[in-house]
């Protein structure tokens, strides 16, 4: 998955080659890992709420680069999603 970062806009290229533009909304730490909450900025205007994308955040300590990767493990994804849904609103986006 290729990623370009410009300001807080991140372009994610999925496996099909489609590009999705997202804004970095928040970074959450859970079970000693970091996860990024991304909000799709090119969402269809007819939708009531933009789509929220959850990805694992990987930092390369040698080069200070940050990567986002898909969470392929369904169990891990569900645990992180449940954790985020149960966070008090003020803890998100601090």
C-alpha positions as CSV (number, residue, x, y, z in Angstrom):
1,X,0.0,0.0,0.0
2,X,1.6,3.2,-1.1
3,X,1.2,6.3,1.0
4,X,2.0,10.0,0.3
5,X,1.8,12.6,3.1
6,X,1.1,16.3,2.4
7,X,0.1,18.4,5.4
8,X,-2.4,16.1,7.1
9,X,-3.7,14.6,3.9
10,X,-2.6,11.1,3.2
11,X,-3.1,9.3,-0.1
12,X,-3.6,5.6,0.3
13,X,-3.3,3.4,-2.8
14,X,-5.2,0.2,-2.3
15,X,-4.5,-3.2,-3.8
16,X,-6.8,-2.4,-6.8
17,X,-4.8,0.8,-7.6
18,X,-7.5,3.1,-6.4
19,X,-6.3,6.2,-4.5
20,X,-8.2,7.3,-1.4
21,X,-7.4,10.7,0.1
22,X,-7.7,10.8,3.9
23,X,-7.0,13.3,6.7
24,X,-5.1,12.1,9.8
25,X,-7.7,12.5,12.5
26,X,-6.0,10.9,15.5
27,X,-3.4,8.4,16.7
28,X,-4.5,5.9,19.3
29,X,-2.2,3.7,21.4
30,X,-3.6,0.3,22.2
31,X,-1.8,-2.9,23.4
32,X,1.6,-1.3,22.9
33,X,0.9,-0.5,19.3
34,X,-0.2,2.7,17.6
35,X,-3.2,3.0,15.3
36,X,-4.2,5.9,13.0
37,X,-7.7,7.1,12.5
38,X,-8.1,8.5,9.0
39,X,-11.1,10.3,7.7
40,X,-11.8,10.0,4.0
41,X,-11.8,13.5,2.4
42,X,-13.1,12.6,-1.0
43,X,-16.3,11.0,0.4
44,X,-19.4,11.0,-1.6
45,X,-21.3,14.2,-0.7
46,X,-24.6,12.3,-0.5
47,X,-23.2,10.4,2.5
48,X,-24.1,11.8,5.9
49,X,-20.7,11.0,7.5
50,X,-17.3,10.5,5.8
51,X,-15.8,7.1,6.1
52,X,-13.4,6.4,8.9
53,X,-10.3,4.3,8.1
54,X,-8.4,2.5,10.8
55,X,-4.8,1.5,10.1
56,X,-1.8,0.3,12.1
57,X,1.0,3.0,12.4
58,X,4.5,1.8,12.0
59,X,7.5,4.0,12.8
60,X,10.9,3.3,11.3
61,X,13.3,4.4,14.0
62,X,16.3,4.4,11.7
63,X,14.9,6.9,9.2
64,X,12.1,8.6,11.2
65,X,9.6,7.5,8.5
66,X,6.0,6.6,9.4
67,X,4.1,4.0,7.5
68,X,0.4,3.0,7.7
69,X,-0.5,-0.6,7.1
70,X,-3.8,-2.5,6.8
71,X,-4.9,-4.5,9.9
72,X,-5.4,-7.9,8.3
73,X,-6.1,-9.8,11.5
74,X,-9.9,-9.5,12.1
75,X,-9.6,-10.2,15.8
76,X,-7.0,-7.4,16.2
77,X,-9.2,-5.0,14.1
78,X,-12.3,-5.8,16.2
79,X,-10.4,-5.3,19.5
80,X,-9.0,-1.9,18.4
81,X,-12.4,-0.8,17.0
82,X,-14.1,-1.7,20.3
83,X,-11.5,0.1,22.3
84,X,-11.9,3.3,20.2
85,X,-15.7,3.1,20.4
86,X,-15.5,3.0,24.2
87,X,-13.1,5.9,24.6
88,X,-14.5,9.1,26.1
89,X,-14.9,11.7,23.3
90,X,-12.3,14.1,25.0
91,X,-9.6,11.4,24.8
92,X,-9.9,11.2,21.0
93,X,-8.0,14.0,19.1
94,X,-6.0,15.3,22.1
